[in-house]
Amino acid sequence: MITCYLRYQVPLDKLAEFEAYGAMWLDLVPRFGGVHHGYFLPSEGESDIALAIFSFPSLAAYEQYRKDAATDPGAQKAVDFARQTRCFIRYERSFFRPLLPKA
């Protein structure tokens, strides 16, 4: 399993737009074989950081998702929405492999 961690810088006046953008990806990632663990939005205090975490069975599966999403109308709608609304300034992407308790 590979888990992707995204850290976004979100303008405080664009939180509603960012939430709408995130909702699109919550529906999209599972369609491509991933598990979305959610978006984590600023709550208390003055933070402009939001997080997203999702997993795929392997790095190869993630790479296929990226390839398929590049031509998917729903994914393109989400990308276009982000460009039009400028709901985030930038993002950083990191990958992790989980260490889970043995069943």
Backbone bond lengths (Angstrom), bond angles and torsions (degrees), N, CA, C in turn:
res aa  C-N    CA-C-N  psi(-1)  N-CA   C-N-CA  omega(-1)  CA-C   N-CA-C  phi
1 M - - - 1.457 - - 1.527 108.35 -
2 I 1.330 114.87 143.39 1.460 121.67 174.94 1.533 107.39 -125.99
3 T 1.313 116.26 133.89 1.458 121.10 179.97 1.519 109.20 -115.49
4 C 1.314 114.75 129.48 1.465 121.69 179.15 1.528 108.29 -99.52
5 Y 1.316 114.39 130.74 1.467 122.91 179.43 1.520 106.20 -115.48
6 L 1.326 117.09 121.12 1.460 122.24 177.63 1.521 109.00 -113.36
7 R 1.307 115.01 131.57 1.465 121.66 178.00 1.529 107.08 -117.21
8 Y 1.315 116.04 115.40 1.464 122.65 -176.71 1.519 111.01 -104.76
9 Q 1.314 115.86 145.73 1.457 121.02 166.66 1.523 106.32 -102.03
10 V 1.327 115.28 118.63 1.460 122.09 -172.20 1.530 109.83 -117.36
11 P 1.331 118.07 124.63 1.468 118.69 173.84 1.531 109.78 -61.05
12 L 1.304 117.10 135.45 1.460 120.89 -175.74 1.527 112.58 -58.97
13 D 1.313 117.94 -29.74 1.457 120.20 179.10 1.530 112.97 -83.27
14 K 1.336 117.58 4.50 1.464 122.10 -179.78 1.532 112.41 -118.82
15 L 1.329 117.89 15.78 1.459 120.52 -177.56 1.530 112.35 -61.48
16 A 1.320 118.47 -40.05 1.469 120.63 179.85 1.529 110.13 -63.80
17 E 1.325 116.89 -41.76 1.457 120.33 178.55 1.528 111.06 -66.60
18 F 1.350 116.42 -39.49 1.453 119.40 178.64 1.525 110.56 -65.09
19 E 1.317 117.31 -39.45 1.464 121.04 178.21 1.528 110.23 -61.84
20 A 1.328 117.96 -41.17 1.468 121.42 177.01 1.529 110.73 -63.72
21 Y 1.323 116.58 -40.95 1.472 121.65 176.60 1.533 110.55 -61.27
22 G 1.314 116.84 -47.16 1.462 121.19 179.18 1.517 112.11 -60.96
23 A 1.316 117.16 -39.99 1.467 120.84 179.93 1.525 110.72 -60.28
24 M 1.332 116.39 -34.59 1.465 119.37 177.67 1.527 110.73 -62.40
25 W 1.335 116.89 -45.14 1.461 120.82 -178.02 1.518 112.36 -72.44
26 L 1.327 118.06 -27.66 1.464 120.15 175.52 1.529 110.71 -59.37
27 D 1.319 116.47 -34.24 1.465 121.24 177.14 1.521 112.33 -83.48
28 L 1.320 117.39 -31.73 1.465 120.64 -174.31 1.525 113.83 -76.33
29 V 1.309 118.02 -46.75 1.475 121.03 -173.23 1.531 111.95 -54.75
30 P 1.330 120.28 -45.34 1.469 118.78 178.90 1.533 113.62 -62.50
31 R 1.313 117.25 -30.53 1.465 120.31 177.69 1.522 111.98 -62.72
32 F 1.320 116.48 -24.65 1.463 121.98 -179.16 1.526 111.81 -99.09
33 G 1.325 117.94 10.20 1.460 121.24 176.18 1.513 115.71 94.32
34 G 1.328 117.43 7.18 1.455 121.01 179.66 1.524 112.34 -98.97
35 V 1.311 115.36 172.46 1.462 122.82 174.25 1.524 106.63 -119.69
36 H 1.320 116.17 119.16 1.470 119.80 178.62 1.516 107.86 -90.66
37 H 1.326 116.23 126.20 1.459 121.51 -179.65 1.528 111.68 -93.31
38 G 1.315 116.58 -0.62 1.450 120.93 174.15 1.510 115.07 112.17
39 Y 1.314 113.10 169.68 1.466 123.26 171.94 1.516 106.94 -106.15
40 F 1.283 115.60 145.51 1.454 122.48 179.44 1.519 106.56 -123.07
41 L 1.332 114.65 109.82 1.464 121.92 -171.76 1.520 110.74 -99.69
42 P 1.328 116.47 155.90 1.469 119.01 177.19 1.531 109.57 -56.46
43 S 1.327 115.53 140.04 1.456 119.49 -177.49 1.520 111.19 -126.82
44 E 1.306 116.64 -66.93 1.464 120.95 -178.00 1.520 109.72 -102.30
45 G 1.301 116.18 142.97 1.462 120.30 177.04 1.512 112.57 77.34
46 E 1.301 115.22 -174.87 1.459 121.39 -177.86 1.518 110.10 -98.66
47 S 1.301 116.66 83.98 1.452 121.32 179.13 1.521 108.99 -115.21
48 D 1.315 115.78 140.23 1.459 120.27 175.74 1.532 110.85 -113.37
49 I 1.324 116.05 24.16 1.455 122.00 -177.89 1.525 109.98 -110.52
50 A 1.334 115.91 132.12 1.461 123.10 172.89 1.524 107.37 -127.03
51 L 1.315 115.97 151.45 1.459 121.43 -178.32 1.520 109.81 -124.44
52 A 1.327 115.60 151.38 1.460 122.69 170.74 1.519 107.35 -135.66
53 I 1.326 115.90 142.09 1.459 120.72 -179.85 1.526 107.98 -137.68
54 F 1.341 115.67 127.72 1.460 120.47 175.52 1.513 109.41 -147.06
55 S 1.329 115.89 158.27 1.462 121.45 -175.08 1.523 111.20 -128.41
56 F 1.326 114.14 153.65 1.460 123.13 172.05 1.519 107.40 -131.26
57 P 1.327 117.23 156.22 1.463 119.74 -177.69 1.532 114.01 -59.05
58 S 1.335 117.27 -27.38 1.465 121.18 -177.79 1.523 109.47 -158.50
59 L 1.326 115.76 167.43 1.464 119.53 175.13 1.518 110.08 -63.99
60 A 1.327 117.65 -37.07 1.465 120.89 177.49 1.530 110.86 -60.75
61 A 1.335 117.51 -41.16 1.466 121.48 177.97 1.522 110.62 -65.03
62 Y 1.333 117.08 -38.70 1.465 120.73 176.58 1.525 110.39 -63.74
63 E 1.316 116.59 -44.72 1.464 120.32 179.85 1.527 111.24 -62.58
64 Q 1.339 117.11 -37.30 1.469 120.01 176.54 1.523 110.55 -66.28
65 Y 1.325 116.76 -39.41 1.470 121.09 175.44 1.521 110.47 -57.51
66 R 1.329 117.10 -45.79 1.473 120.07 -179.87 1.526 110.79 -61.20
67 K 1.315 115.63 -42.43 1.473 120.66 179.30 1.528 110.69 -64.01
68 D 1.334 116.66 -47.83 1.461 120.66 -179.02 1.519 112.15 -67.11
69 A 1.328 117.40 -39.03 1.467 121.09 -179.28 1.531 111.63 -65.39
70 A 1.321 116.83 -27.24 1.472 120.46 -178.65 1.526 112.06 -62.80
71 T 1.326 117.06 -24.03 1.465 120.13 -179.03 1.522 113.04 -116.54
72 D 1.322 117.51 3.28 1.457 121.51 -178.28 1.530 110.61 -81.49
73 P 1.333 118.75 128.85 1.470 120.76 -179.22 1.531 113.33 -58.81
74 G 1.326 118.35 -39.64 1.464 120.42 179.40 1.509 112.47 -65.55
75 A 1.325 116.65 -42.02 1.465 120.89 178.10 1.526 110.22 -66.63
76 Q 1.313 116.94 -40.20 1.462 119.64 178.34 1.524 111.49 -65.20
77 K 1.334 116.54 -35.19 1.468 120.32 175.94 1.524 110.19 -61.46
78 A 1.331 117.34 -42.59 1.470 121.14 179.21 1.525 110.92 -65.03
79 V 1.320 117.21 -43.77 1.471 121.47 179.00 1.529 109.97 -62.92
80 D 1.323 116.78 -44.56 1.466 120.45 178.69 1.522 111.42 -62.77
81 F 1.332 117.10 -40.05 1.461 121.41 178.32 1.528 109.95 -60.27
82 A 1.323 116.96 -44.56 1.468 120.52 179.65 1.526 110.77 -62.73
83 R 1.314 116.68 -41.89 1.472 119.73 178.87 1.520 111.40 -64.01
84 Q 1.329 116.24 -44.16 1.465 120.63 -177.45 1.519 112.36 -67.88
85 T 1.321 117.16 -40.95 1.464 120.43 -175.02 1.529 112.86 -90.09
86 R 1.333 116.33 -17.63 1.472 121.16 -175.23 1.524 110.26 51.77
87 C 1.346 113.89 49.62 1.462 120.23 -174.28 1.525 113.15 -78.62
88 F 1.319 118.32 -4.99 1.460 120.98 168.91 1.515 108.90 -146.82
89 I 1.329 114.58 150.87 1.462 121.18 -177.26 1.519 110.51 -85.36
90 R 1.333 115.46 -44.06 1.460 120.65 179.48 1.512 108.74 -160.66
91 Y 1.330 115.08 168.58 1.457 119.50 175.34 1.518 109.69 -145.54
92 E 1.313 115.00 156.88 1.464 123.41 175.20 1.513 107.02 -121.46
93 R 1.329 116.20 140.65 1.468 120.83 -179.59 1.519 108.87 -119.90
94 S 1.328 116.21 131.14 1.466 122.62 176.31 1.520 108.06 -132.73
95 F 1.321 115.68 155.61 1.460 121.31 179.69 1.520 109.98 -121.87
96 F 1.316 114.48 143.12 1.450 121.38 -178.55 1.522 109.35 -136.06
97 R 1.305 116.38 155.32 1.461 121.80 170.11 1.526 106.11 -115.82
98 P 1.304 116.45 130.80 1.463 118.52 -175.33 1.529 112.66 -77.95
99 L 1.296 115.59 147.67 1.449 123.70 168.16 1.526 104.84 -109.77
100 L 1.320 116.87 109.26 1.459 122.18 -172.94 1.521 110.39 -112.02
101 P 1.329 117.71 155.79 1.472 119.52 176.93 1.528 109.50 -64.82
102 K 1.310 115.90 147.45 1.460 120.64 177.59 1.517 109.35 -74.61
103 A 1.305 114.47 138.26 1.480 119.85 -178.24 1.504 112.35 -78.00
